[in-house]
Amino acid sequence: MSIVTVLTDFGTDNEFVGVMKGVIYGIAPDAKIVDLTHNILRHDVREGAISIWRAYPYFPQGTAHVFVVDPGVGTRRRPIAARIHGQYFVGPDNGLLTPIIEDAERDGKPVEIVHLQNQKYWLEKVSRTFHGRDVFSPVGAHLANGASLEDMGAVITDPVRLNLPKPVKVANGWEAHISVIDSFGNMTLDLPAAALDGRTDVLFRLKGVAVSGIVESYGHKSVGDLVAVVDSEEYLEIAVVNGSAKEKLNAAVGDMVEVVFSG
């Protein structure tokens, strides 16, 4: 059984996602379609890129990921498909693959990307405003059916990349950033817990507030307390027990967080 995932910023209050799934099933009727999310903030390519990056390691090789956060649809931006870590990624060339490409490059793994040009893998009629339906969904379905990536277009080596902030090592710790805020208002930093080398004598400073130490889980503190934990992806996170750290601190993605060794 082949797997096709779908990620968009479309929401679910219209027919767009359902239509994309219909196209996929029409080409790959035995595929299993998995909705990653359709609640990416409208036009937020960075958020879409982080979501795909956090999700793909949990899928088997051969999975085709179709992602549509595409404010440049209908312009000169390229439609692309890639094979990275044994999985396929199909969507607009606007930076959505940045962290996945960086992962592969760091690990010395191949990155194969093609500019989608062979229209036999597209729908017959292609609109200027819905490439998720007309290009990306059919390409993802054909890849799930075993079609050759190399037959779909010309190889490219210059995909668009986002300029994502990186944590910076400083004398007494790190300068990190909020990279993800989930629906609970929990704020994940771009700093993996491993960067602390096992130390727990740390102070997190942001928005004029300090959070001391790291607890094992939210329930180890009282309701309403600000806490720091290691999230399920082994990254540092700031949260409020049974509340929203985002609201409590009026914080946003990209805000800097000082992570200071206090011992």
N, C-alpha and C positions, 0 to 999 in steps of 0.2 A: 504494500500500500504506500503510495506517495503522499507527501505532506506539502501543503501550500499554506503559508501564513499570510495574513493580510494586516497591514498597519496603515491607518490614514488619519487625517485631521477632519474627516467628514462628519463626525458625530453619527447618531443613529436615528435622527428624526426626519430622514429622507430616504429615498430608494437607492442612493448611490452605492453603498456597500453591498446591498443585496444584488444589484445588477452586476457588480464585479464578480461576485460568487457565481452568478448564473453563467457568466462567460467562462469562468474556470471549469465549472461542471460540464459545460457544453463541449469542452475540448478534452478534459480529463475526468470523466464521470466517476472513476474509482478513487479519486483523490480525497484525502481528508483535509478539510479547510479549517484552519485555526485562526480565530480573531485574536491578534495580539492586543490591539487597542484601536479604537476609532475616536479617542478623546484627546489626541495630541492638540495642544493649543494651536488655534488656526494659524497657518503659515509659519509655524515655529520649527524650522529645519533642525535647529540644535536639539530641541527636545525629542524630535523624531529620531535623530541619530543616536542619542543616548539610549532611548528605549529599545531600538533594534540591537544595539551593542549589548545591552544587559540581557536580552532575551535569547539571542542566537545560540549561545553555548549549550542550551538545554534541548536542542533539537538534533535529530540524527543526521548523519551525512546524507546528502541527496535532497534534503529539504529545500524548497524554493520559497524565498521570502519576497513578497510583493509589497512595496512600501510607496505610499503616495502622500507626501507633504510637498506640494508642487506649486508654489506661487508663481513660478516662471513658465507654467504650461502654455504652449502655443508660441513661445519665443524661440530664440536660437539655442536654448539649453538642450543638451543632448539627452536622449533616452539611452540608458545603459543597462547591461546585465553583467554580473560578475560571478566568478567562482573563487571562493575564499574558504579555507578550512573545510573543504569538501562540501560546502553548501552553496546555493545559488541566491543571488540578491538582484532584484529587478526594480528599477525605479528611475527617477530623474537624476541627472548628474548635477547635483547642487550641494554636495557635501554630506549627504545622509550617510555615506559609507565611511566617513573620516575615521571614527574610532576603531572600526573593524579593520580597516586597512592598516592603521597604526599598530594594532594588535599583531597582525600577520607579519608586518615588517620587523617588529621587535622580536618575534619568535622565529624569524628566518623562514617563514612559510610563503609559498607562491601566491601572488595576487594576479588573477586573470580577469581583465575587463574588456568588454566589447561595446562599441557604439552601435546600438541597434539600428540596422539599416535594411535587413531582409524582410520585406513586408509580407512575405508568405506566412510569417508567424504572427501577424497582426490581424485584427478584424478587417474586413474588406473596406469598410468606410471608417475613416479616422477623423474625428472632430478636432477642433483646435483647443477645446477646453476640457476634455475628459480622456486624457491618455491613460488614466487608471483603468478604464474600461476597454479602450480600443487598442492599447499597446501593451501595458504592463501586465494586465491579467492574462491575456492570451499567451504572452511570452512565458510567464511563470507556469502556466498550465502545460505548454509544450515542453518546457524543461522538466517538469514533473513526469511527463510521459517518456522522457529519455532523449529528447532532441539534443542536437549538438550545439553547445554554446558557440563554438567557432563558426558555425554556419549562419549565425544570426547577425553578424556584422564584423566590422574591422576592429582589430585590437587597438586599444588606446593605453597610454602610459601616463596621462596627465589628468586624472580625474580631479574635479573641483574638491577642494579641501576647506573645511571650516577652521578658523583660527580659534580653537578651543583653549581656554586658559589652563595652565598647568600649575600644580603646587610648586612652591619655591622653598628650598631648604635655606633656613637662616640660622644664625648662631645658636639660638636657644629653642629651636623647634621648626615650625613650618608656617608658611603663609598659604592657606588653602582657600577654596571657593565653594560656595553652594552650587552643586551641579544638578541636583534633582530635588524637587519638592513633590511628595506624593499627595494623594487625595486626603490623607489624614493630617497633612501639614508637617510631616516629618521631613527633615532637611538632610539629604545625603551630601557629603563633601566629596571633592575629587581626590581625596587622600586615602589610600588604602591603609587599613589598620597595621599592616606589616611594616609600614614606614616608621612606626613608633618603636620598632625593635623590641616589642614586648613590654615597653614601659607603660605604666598606668598613671604615673604622677604628672598628669597633663592638665592644662587649663585651656579652655576654649573661650576666646574673646570675640564677641561680635555685637554690634549695635549697643555698645556701652554696657553689656552684660557679660558676666563670666560664668562658665559652667565648669565645675571642678571634677576631675576624675572620669572614669568610664565604668558604667554599671553593666551587669550581665544581661539585663532585660528591663523593659519598661516597668514591670511589676516590682522591681526592687526599690522603687521610690514611691512617694505619696502622690495621689492625684493632684495635678496642677504643677508638679515640679518640673523644672527643666533638667533634662538628662542628656548625657552622651552615651551612645551604645555603638557596638559594631553591628552593622546591618547584615542582611542575609547574603549579600555579595562580598562581605568582608571589607566594606568601606566604613569610614566613620560617619556617624549620623547624630544629629541633634534633634531632640524631640521633647514634647511635653506629655507627661503621663495623662492619658485620657483627654488630651487636648491637642491644640495646634501650635507648634513652634513658629510656623509662618505668621500666624495671626498675633501671637504673643509678642514677637519681636519685630513685626512689620518688615519681614525679610523677603528677599527675592533671589531668584537664581542669578548667580554671578557675584553676589556679595562676598567680600573677603572675610575669612575667619582666621584669626591667629590661633595656632595650636602651639602652646608654650609648655616646655618641660619645667615643672615647678620644683623638682627635687634638687 
